[in-house]
Amino acid sequence: MIFSRFNFYPRCPLPDQVLGIKPHTDGPALTILLQNKEVEGLQVLEDDQWFKVPVIPDALFINVGDQCEIMSNGVFNSPVHRVVTNSERERVSMAMFCTPDPENKIGPVAELINDGQPQLYRNVKNYPTIFYHYYQLGENSGLNFALVLPRRGLIFACYGSKCIEFLLIRLEYFTGTSDCCHFPV
């Protein structure tokens, strides 16, 4: 399934005191983001420090979400990120979220579990509902299904269809299917 959201962040006179979107991980398997070409706002948390994600004009920003982290048994990691406001300029972005059908149970792919790599996540059904519940509480829902706490953070910045093809091929390799993301490349 794919759904999209357009984001509008108006100018804010107190950008140090107002967030555009609070810190979170993305629940879907993948998020494909088209950012404003001129105004930064996306930040990623790494080692308890926030880093600006640079704007690359005409590039798609691919963010691995919680469901991909669960299905890949932690091979891919869902980064904590937020959006900050800007005092001088408004910002617009468009996000597309790729997610398996909520009625399907997701869990680590069997081929990624062995004696050297134990199962890190429990199987879960209807992940979007669970994600939104924990999001409202300000918690990361993916960690509630972790059997072992994973490391965090994997983000791709892509130019054009070749990067998306590569990412889908990698996703198919780790999950055995690319069915969670149906879109032309």
RALINQUI-V657641 format. One line per field, one symbol per residue. ss: DSSP state (2 for helix, 1 for strand, 0 for the rest). burial: I if it has 16 or more other C-alpha atoms within 10 Angstrom, else O. A space follows every 50 residues. Layout:
BEGIN
ss = ???
burial = ???
END
This chain:
BEGIN
ss = 01111111100000000011111100000111110000000111110011 11000000011111022222200000000011110000001111111100 00001100022200000000100110222222222220002222210000 00001111022222222222222220000000000
burial = OIOOOOOOIOOIOOOOOOIIOOIIIIIIIIIIIIIIOOIIIIIIIOOOOO OOIOIIOOOIIIIIIIIIIIIIIIOIIIIIIIIIIIOOOIIIIOIIIIII IOOOOIIIOOOIOOOOOOIIIIOIOOIIOOIIOOIOOOIIIIOOIIOOOI OIIIIOIIOOOOIIOOIIOOIOOIIOOIIIIOOOO
END
